[in-house]
Amino acid sequence: MAQTASGGRNWTFLTNHAHVLLALARQPDARLRDVAVEVGITERACQAIVLDLETAGYLVRHRIGRRNRYTIDPDGPFRHPAEADHRIGDLIALLAAPRAEHPAGGPVPAHRASSLP
């Protein structure tokens, strides 16, 4: 695992599988090359993750001409037993929503933007 400049371990709350799923929820016709860049992984790793998600039934790949379009099943359950009663649609609704700009310049999730002054 990579180290931060301060010597701590570099980690995030979401896995690369979640990041790929969210990227495809935001843009269902994205090229996996672009998803990989957004997530910060290799294209091959992104392809493997999409295959994992397809095999588990979380998404379906539709071939449209030379491109793919991905449909996500929002009713798919979280895989860990501690969260198995939650659906991935809840995560997508929370984190894949369009973002609005915060007055201070930083992004703010759209569902919270309406409460800003």
Residue frames as a rotation matrix with the C-alpha (Angstrom) as fourth column:
MET 1
0.589 0.808 0.000 0.00
0.808 -0.589 0.000 0.00
0.000 0.000 -1.000 0.00
ALA 2
-0.016 -0.597 0.802 1.35
0.525 -0.688 -0.501 3.45
0.851 0.413 0.325 -0.85
GLN 3
-0.198 -0.153 -0.968 2.50
0.944 -0.295 -0.147 5.86
-0.263 -0.943 0.203 1.82
THR 4
0.848 0.443 0.292 1.41
0.489 -0.865 -0.109 9.49
0.205 0.235 -0.950 2.11
ALA 5
0.209 -0.788 0.580 3.94
0.031 -0.587 -0.809 12.33
0.977 0.187 -0.098 2.36
SER 6
0.237 -0.062 0.970 3.47
-0.895 -0.403 0.193 12.33
0.378 -0.913 -0.151 6.14
GLY 7
-0.767 -0.642 0.011 4.33
-0.609 0.723 -0.326 8.63
0.201 -0.257 -0.945 6.33
GLY 8
-0.230 0.771 0.594 0.77
-0.541 0.406 -0.737 7.38
-0.809 -0.491 0.323 6.86
ARG 9
-0.690 0.072 0.720 -0.83
0.496 0.772 0.398 4.74
-0.528 0.632 -0.568 4.72
ASN 10
-0.752 0.434 -0.496 -2.78
-0.638 -0.668 0.382 5.97
-0.165 0.604 0.780 1.69
TRP 11
-0.818 0.547 0.177 -6.30
0.551 0.834 -0.034 4.48
-0.166 0.069 -0.984 1.68
THR 12
-0.730 0.678 0.082 -9.87
-0.577 -0.677 0.458 5.31
0.366 0.287 0.885 0.71
PHE 13
-0.385 0.685 0.618 -13.31
-0.615 0.308 -0.726 4.25
-0.688 -0.660 0.303 1.96
LEU 14
0.696 0.710 -0.110 -14.38
-0.519 0.390 -0.760 2.84
-0.497 0.586 0.640 -1.41
THR 15
0.010 -0.650 0.760 -12.79
0.307 0.725 0.617 0.02
-0.952 0.227 0.207 -3.40
ASN 16
-0.826 -0.331 -0.456 -11.81
-0.342 -0.349 0.873 0.26
-0.447 0.877 0.175 -7.05
HIS 17
-0.724 0.646 0.243 -14.89
0.682 0.617 0.392 -1.87
0.103 0.450 -0.887 -7.80
ALA 18
0.175 0.804 -0.568 -17.09
0.795 -0.456 -0.401 0.83
-0.581 -0.381 -0.719 -6.27
HIS 19
-0.246 -0.337 -0.909 -15.23
-0.167 -0.909 0.382 3.58
-0.955 0.246 0.167 -8.13
VAL 20
-0.995 -0.100 0.021 -15.69
-0.004 0.243 0.970 1.79
-0.103 0.965 -0.243 -11.48
LEU 21
-0.381 0.924 0.037 -19.37
0.924 0.382 0.004 1.14
-0.011 0.036 -0.999 -10.75
LEU 22
0.208 0.443 -0.872 -19.94
0.497 -0.816 -0.296 4.81
-0.843 -0.372 -0.389 -9.86
ALA 23
-0.619 -0.493 -0.611 -18.08
-0.279 -0.589 0.758 6.01
-0.734 0.640 0.227 -12.96
LEU 24
-0.940 0.305 0.154 -20.30
0.288 0.466 0.836 3.82
0.184 0.830 -0.526 -15.16
ALA 25
-0.073 0.936 -0.344 -23.40
0.946 -0.045 -0.322 5.01
-0.316 -0.349 -0.882 -13.31
ARG 26
-0.015 -0.007 -1.000 -22.42
0.061 -0.998 0.006 8.62
-0.998 -0.061 0.016 -14.11
GLN 27
-0.023 -0.092 -0.996 -21.60
-0.934 -0.354 0.054 7.85
-0.357 0.931 -0.078 -17.74
PRO 28
0.437 0.322 0.840 -22.99
-0.249 0.940 -0.231 4.49
-0.864 -0.108 0.491 -18.94
ASP 29
0.969 -0.079 0.235 -21.38
0.248 0.340 -0.907 4.76
-0.009 0.937 0.349 -22.38
ALA 30
0.575 -0.818 -0.035 -17.89
-0.749 -0.543 0.381 5.67
-0.330 -0.192 -0.924 -21.14
ARG 31
0.477 -0.559 -0.678 -14.89
-0.288 0.630 -0.721 3.89
0.830 0.539 0.140 -22.63
LEU 32
0.893 -0.155 -0.423 -13.15
0.436 0.533 0.725 1.69
0.113 -0.832 0.543 -20.08
ARG 33
-0.140 -0.963 0.230 -9.92
0.840 -0.238 -0.488 3.51
0.525 0.125 0.842 -20.91
ASP 34
-0.252 0.120 0.960 -11.54
-0.173 -0.982 0.078 6.73
0.952 -0.147 0.268 -19.66
VAL 35
0.833 0.550 0.060 -13.02
-0.201 0.199 0.959 5.01
0.516 -0.811 0.276 -16.59
ALA 36
0.511 -0.721 -0.468 -9.57
0.819 0.574 0.009 3.62
0.262 -0.388 0.884 -15.75
VAL 37
-0.452 -0.672 0.587 -8.03
0.465 -0.739 -0.488 7.11
0.761 0.053 0.646 -15.92
GLU 38
0.159 0.618 0.770 -10.81
-0.436 -0.656 0.616 8.54
0.886 -0.433 0.165 -13.73
VAL 39
0.955 0.261 -0.139 -10.38
-0.026 0.542 0.840 5.79
0.294 -0.799 0.524 -11.13
GLY 40
0.369 -0.899 0.236 -6.57
-0.929 -0.354 0.104 5.80
-0.010 -0.258 -0.966 -11.29
ILE 41
0.218 -0.263 0.940 -6.08
-0.160 0.940 0.301 2.18
-0.963 -0.216 0.163 -12.37
THR 42
-0.836 -0.526 -0.159 -4.86
-0.269 0.138 0.953 0.45
-0.479 0.839 -0.257 -15.52
GLU 43
-0.180 0.777 -0.603 -7.25
-0.975 -0.060 0.214 -0.29
0.130 0.626 0.768 -18.36
ARG 44
-0.444 -0.045 -0.895 -6.64
-0.181 0.983 0.040 -4.02
0.878 0.180 -0.444 -17.84
ALA 45
-0.963 0.115 -0.242 -7.58
0.262 0.213 -0.941 -3.72
-0.057 -0.970 -0.235 -14.15
CYS 46
-0.536 0.808 -0.243 -10.72
-0.701 -0.587 -0.406 -1.81
-0.471 -0.048 0.881 -15.15
GLN 47
-0.197 0.434 -0.879 -11.66
-0.769 0.487 0.413 -4.56
0.608 0.758 0.238 -17.62
ALA 48
-0.721 -0.131 -0.680 -11.20
0.216 0.890 -0.400 -7.20
0.658 -0.436 -0.614 -14.90
ILE 49
-0.902 0.416 -0.115 -13.37
-0.024 -0.315 -0.949 -5.20
-0.431 -0.853 0.294 -12.48
VAL 50
-0.296 0.822 -0.487 -16.13
-0.948 -0.315 0.044 -4.80
-0.117 0.475 0.872 -15.09
LEU 51
-0.329 0.131 -0.935 -16.00
-0.354 0.901 0.251 -8.56
0.876 0.413 -0.250 -15.69
ASP 52
-0.934 -0.011 -0.358 -16.31
0.322 0.415 -0.851 -9.13
0.158 -0.910 -0.384 -11.92
LEU 53
-0.700 0.691 -0.180 -19.30
-0.420 -0.603 -0.678 -6.77
-0.577 -0.399 0.713 -11.75
GLU 54
-0.210 0.599 -0.772 -20.93
-0.916 0.155 0.369 -8.43
0.341 0.785 0.517 -14.78
THR 55
-0.572 -0.103 -0.813 -20.38
-0.037 0.994 -0.100 -11.94
0.819 -0.027 -0.573 -13.43
ALA 56
-0.922 0.197 -0.334 -21.89
0.359 0.109 -0.927 -10.95
-0.146 -0.974 -0.171 -10.08
GLY 57
-0.172 0.937 0.304 -24.95
0.961 0.091 0.262 -9.46
0.217 0.337 -0.916 -11.83
TYR 58
-0.115 0.089 -0.989 -24.34
0.576 -0.806 -0.139 -5.82
-0.810 -0.586 0.042 -10.85
LEU 59
-0.053 0.116 -0.992 -24.16
-0.614 -0.787 -0.059 -4.60
-0.788 0.606 0.113 -14.44
VAL 60
0.420 0.220 0.880 -24.93
0.573 0.688 -0.446 -5.70
-0.704 0.691 0.163 -17.98
ARG 61
-0.546 -0.658 -0.519 -22.82
-0.125 -0.548 0.827 -4.76
-0.829 0.516 0.216 -20.98
HIS 62
0.610 0.725 0.318 -24.74
0.334 0.129 -0.934 -3.89
-0.718 0.676 -0.163 -24.17
ARG 63
-0.555 -0.782 0.283 -22.84
0.569 -0.109 0.815 -3.74
-0.607 0.613 0.506 -27.44
ILE 64
0.673 0.696 -0.249 -23.92
0.304 -0.567 -0.765 -0.73
-0.675 0.439 -0.593 -29.53
GLY 65
0.899 -0.414 -0.147 -21.95
-0.297 -0.326 -0.898 -0.57
0.323 0.850 -0.416 -32.76
ARG 66
0.128 -0.945 -0.302 -18.29
0.229 0.324 -0.918 -0.41
0.965 0.049 0.258 -31.77
ARG 67
-0.543 -0.275 0.793 -19.03
-0.592 -0.544 -0.594 0.86
0.595 -0.793 0.133 -28.25
ASN 68
-0.520 0.392 -0.759 -20.43
0.672 0.736 -0.079 -0.59
0.528 -0.551 -0.646 -25.06
ARG 69
-0.209 0.512 0.834 -23.15
-0.610 -0.734 0.298 0.79
0.764 -0.447 0.465 -22.84
TYR 70
-0.840 -0.199 -0.505 -23.55
0.248 0.687 -0.683 -0.42
0.483 -0.698 -0.528 -19.28
THR 71
0.177 0.921 0.346 -26.79
-0.406 -0.252 0.878 -0.90
0.896 -0.296 0.330 -17.37
ILE 72
-0.861 -0.487 0.146 -26.52
-0.287 0.229 -0.930 -1.20
0.419 -0.843 -0.337 -13.60
ASP 73
0.024 0.841 -0.541 -28.95
0.429 0.480 0.765 -3.24
0.903 -0.251 -0.349 -11.49
PRO 74
-0.308 -0.171 0.936 -29.68
-0.552 -0.769 -0.322 -0.86
0.775 -0.616 0.142 -8.58
ASP 75
0.677 0.655 0.337 -31.27
-0.667 0.352 0.657 -3.70
0.311 -0.669 0.675 -6.59
GLY 76
0.276 -0.661 -0.697 -28.01
0.202 0.749 -0.631 -5.62
0.940 0.034 0.341 -6.29
PRO 77
0.983 0.114 -0.144 -27.07
0.156 -0.107 0.982 -6.12
0.096 -0.988 -0.123 -2.63
PHE 78
0.322 -0.915 0.242 -23.77
-0.927 -0.356 -0.115 -5.12
0.191 -0.187 -0.964 -1.06
ARG 79
0.258 -0.279 -0.925 -21.51
-0.236 0.910 -0.341 -8.17
0.937 0.306 0.169 -0.88
HIS 80
-0.802 -0.597 0.027 -20.25
-0.157 0.167 -0.974 -7.87
0.577 -0.785 -0.227 2.69
PRO 81
-0.297 0.735 -0.609 -22.61
0.766 0.565 0.308 -9.44
0.570 -0.375 -0.731 5.26
ALA 82
-0.580 0.036 -0.814 -22.52
0.664 -0.558 -0.498 -6.28
-0.472 -0.829 0.300 7.39
GLU 83
-0.630 0.336 -0.700 -24.13
-0.459 -0.888 -0.014 -4.27
-0.627 0.312 0.714 4.56
ALA 84
-0.953 0.170 0.249 -26.06
0.294 0.706 0.645 -7.05
-0.066 0.688 -0.723 2.78
ASP 85
-0.086 0.988 -0.131 -29.40
0.859 0.008 -0.511 -5.42
-0.504 -0.156 -0.850 3.61
HIS 86
0.112 0.054 -0.992 -28.44
-0.236 -0.968 -0.079 -2.33
-0.965 0.243 -0.095 1.57
ARG 87
0.650 0.168 0.741 -28.67
0.648 0.386 -0.657 -2.03
-0.396 0.907 0.142 -2.22
ILE 88
-0.425 -0.898 0.113 -26.04
0.817 -0.327 0.475 -0.58
-0.389 0.294 0.873 -4.53
GLY 89
0.044 0.538 0.842 -28.68
0.744 -0.580 0.331 1.80
0.666 0.612 -0.426 -5.86
ASP 90
0.886 0.237 -0.398 -28.43
0.459 -0.573 0.680 3.60
-0.067 -0.785 -0.616 -2.51
LEU 91
0.044 -0.961 -0.275 -24.69
0.579 -0.199 0.791 4.10
-0.814 -0.194 0.547 -2.99
ILE 92
-0.504 -0.191 0.842 -25.19
0.857 -0.237 0.459 5.26
0.112 0.953 0.283 -6.56
ALA 93
0.510 0.772 0.380 -27.90
0.663 -0.634 0.399 7.73
0.549 0.049 -0.834 -5.52
LEU 94
0.804 -0.230 -0.548 -25.60
0.391 -0.490 0.779 9.13
-0.448 -0.841 -0.304 -2.86
LEU 95
0.072 -0.961 -0.267 -22.33
0.159 -0.254 0.954 9.35
-0.985 -0.111 0.134 -4.77
ALA 96
-0.587 -0.327 0.741 -23.05
0.734 0.171 0.657 9.31
-0.341 0.930 0.139 -8.51
ALA 97
0.540 0.835 -0.106 -25.50
0.735 -0.529 -0.424 12.22
-0.410 0.151 -0.899 -8.54
PRO 98
0.285 -0.411 0.866 -24.56
0.618 -0.612 -0.494 15.25
0.733 0.676 0.080 -10.65
ARG 99
-0.163 -0.455 -0.875 -22.46
0.957 -0.287 -0.028 17.70
-0.239 -0.843 0.482 -8.70
ALA 100
0.815 0.364 0.451 -23.12
0.433 -0.899 -0.057 21.42
0.385 0.242 -0.891 -8.22
GLU 101
-0.214 -0.935 0.283 -20.44
0.446 -0.352 -0.823 23.98
0.869 -0.050 0.492 -7.50
HIS 102
0.296 0.164 -0.941 -20.01
0.948 -0.168 0.269 25.14
-0.114 -0.972 -0.206 -3.92
PRO 103
0.973 0.129 0.190 -19.77
0.159 -0.975 -0.155 28.95
0.165 0.181 -0.969 -3.55
ALA 104
0.570 -0.822 -0.008 -16.23
-0.403 -0.288 0.869 28.56
-0.716 -0.491 -0.495 -2.16
GLY 105
0.060 -0.542 -0.838 -15.22
-0.998 -0.055 -0.036 26.82
-0.027 0.838 -0.545 -5.37
GLY 106
-0.871 -0.400 0.286 -15.31
-0.417 0.909 0.003 23.17
-0.261 -0.116 -0.958 -4.29
PRO 107
-0.527 0.706 -0.473 -17.82
-0.287 0.376 0.881 20.64
0.800 0.601 0.004 -5.57
VAL 108
-0.672 0.459 0.581 -20.85
-0.601 0.119 -0.790 19.76
-0.432 -0.880 0.196 -3.48
PRO 109
-0.842 0.432 0.323 -23.24
0.515 0.821 0.245 16.86
-0.159 0.373 -0.914 -4.11
ALA 110
-0.710 0.586 0.391 -26.39
-0.006 -0.559 0.829 18.11
0.705 0.586 0.400 -5.85
HIS 111
0.186 0.855 -0.484 -28.69
0.604 0.290 0.743 16.91
0.775 -0.430 -0.462 -3.07
ARG 112
0.065 -0.222 -0.973 -26.82
0.945 -0.301 0.131 19.18
-0.322 -0.927 0.191 -0.62
ALA 113
-0.783 -0.437 0.443 -26.47
0.586 -0.756 0.291 22.14
0.208 0.488 0.848 -2.97
SER 114
0.000 0.881 0.474 -30.04
0.393 -0.436 0.810 23.26
0.919 0.186 -0.346 -2.31
SER 115
0.713 0.273 -0.646 -29.21
0.689 -0.101 0.718 23.84
0.130 -0.957 -0.260 1.36
LEU 116
-0.382 -0.920 -0.088 -26.31
0.924 -0.381 -0.025 26.19
-0.011 -0.091 0.996 0.62
PRO 117
0.054 0.391 -0.919 -26.72
0.430 -0.839 -0.332 29.93
-0.901 -0.378 -0.214 1.28
